[in-house]
Amino acid sequence: MDERRSLTRRKLLHTLAGTGVIAAADLAWWDAPYIGPRKAWGAEPVRFQWSVPEPTRIALINSLVERFNQSQKDFAVQVEYVPQAQARQKLISSIAGGSPPDLCQVWDNWVGQFNGMGAVEDITARAKSWKHFADVAPTAWQTVTINDKIISLPLSVTLDGIYYRTDRLKELGLKEPTPDWTWDEFLAIAKAFTKADKNQYGYGMRGSGTWALLYPSEFAYANGAEVLKDGKVAINSKEAIDAVAWYVDLALKHKVTPPSAATDGFVEIVETFGRGVTSMYQHNSGSAGQQKKNVGAGNFATLPLPIGPAKKRASFWFSETLTMFKGARNKEGAWQFMSFMLEEEPSLKYCATLGLLPARKSILEKPEFAKDPAQAGFVNSFPIGIVSPYLAYPGWGGRIDSDGVPLIQQAILGKISAKECLDRFADILKKEMS
């Protein structure tokens, strides 16, 4: 590795440790690959596209890649960082042009689209003969299985919960919510948190990015709705429409969300919570580490999503995947790196640092996950977790972003009704089923 690049990467790691993003006790582990020499030169390159290039992940992946490169002499992984907003299109273009990377990191809701293009490598045989196959949670395998074929390795798994500010609860003298809280209790707390004259709001609603549609879909399941029922699209059922109407009314009627809700994405909902603008938001465990830095571990907690009128609730399982392409030039190198990333040390360090949940059961049982209060809402959500219904058809993942998100944004702004939003989206989904 070029010495100047190595120094720059080490500097980023030390900066993250200095700000508390990486635990000081773990710094030596992350730093070690840059100190030891590379074992061999002339190794076969492995092209790896990474689609969430924010500073912490970049620092961690750089270190893990270098650790892998030093662990053997045959392969040298080369990372290509692409902004998330551009990553899907870049992959589509590279697939169409016959020059995809050997593997990539993407969420499972993208993988169906690539599989529908005939671009994804079937790794069933490799996965089933892999020594850790039985240790991966069955639900994690479900998220990366299409038509009984395993098409990715689940690097981490997530499901959604609600983050809330415990310090603001105490400040306002509010009762601590319990894991079996309801929509009514959620709304009451959101209203109590909202002090618009002080730029404080109860709920950080997401209106941008894939999850802008998935979050209200999870609420719809709490009202007895389903996306797909008896093989037919049911996202525009009365139960779904009523639930989404209730959800967008958090912004339109109750005004417990920031005025910017329709365009707020991942960065905004995380940062506004950290700055005290919002006191609740919906997300997976992936921002727990960031909030420990932003507000302090003792000032927030997590809960499962609230129980809806149907006396039920659901949270969608997703996985952050490592996916190999059929057009890969170095499939063996890609597999060796993919499986390395799910070994105990890399998986534990990566997931614990980012607040994600490991796909392997034996790692999930470790105290870094099982005894962390910030993870309680997600661990307690396991019984209500279901594989995302939007993984049912390959084309649905792309339609969420291109059509579903703009529709839910219009509903949040009050430009269309919840019924019009879901009727139009249902028609789009139906066209992708043929």
Secondary structure as UniProt FT lines:
FT   HELIX           3..18
FT   TURN            19..20
FT   HELIX           24..26
FT   HELIX           27..35
FT   STRAND          44..50
FT   HELIX           55..71
FT   STRAND          75..81
FT   HELIX           84..96
FT   TURN            97..98
FT   STRAND          103..107
FT   HELIX           108..116
FT   TURN            117..118
FT   HELIX           124..128
FT   TURN            131..132
FT   HELIX           133..135
FT   HELIX           138..143
FT   STRAND          145..146
FT   TURN            147..148
FT   STRAND          149..150
FT   STRAND          153..158
FT   STRAND          161..165
FT   HELIX           166..172
FT   TURN            179..180
FT   HELIX           183..193
FT   HELIX           196..198
FT   STRAND          200..201
FT   HELIX           211..221
FT   TURN            222..224
FT   STRAND          228..229
FT   TURN            230..231
FT   STRAND          232..233
FT   TURN            235..236
FT   HELIX           238..252
FT   TURN            259..260
FT   HELIX           261..263
FT   HELIX           266..274
FT   TURN            275..276
FT   STRAND          280..283
FT   HELIX           285..287
FT   HELIX           288..294
FT   HELIX           297..299
FT   STRAND          300..303
FT   TURN            309..310
FT   STRAND          315..325
FT   TURN            326..327
FT   HELIX           331..341
FT   HELIX           344..354
FT   STRAND          357..358
FT   HELIX           361..364
FT   HELIX           367..370
FT   HELIX           373..375
FT   HELIX           376..379
FT   TURN            380..381
FT   HELIX           382..384
FT   STRAND          385..387
FT   HELIX           389..391
FT   TURN            394..395
FT   HELIX           396..399
FT   HELIX           400..404
FT   HELIX           405..412
FT   TURN            413..414
FT   HELIX           418..431
//
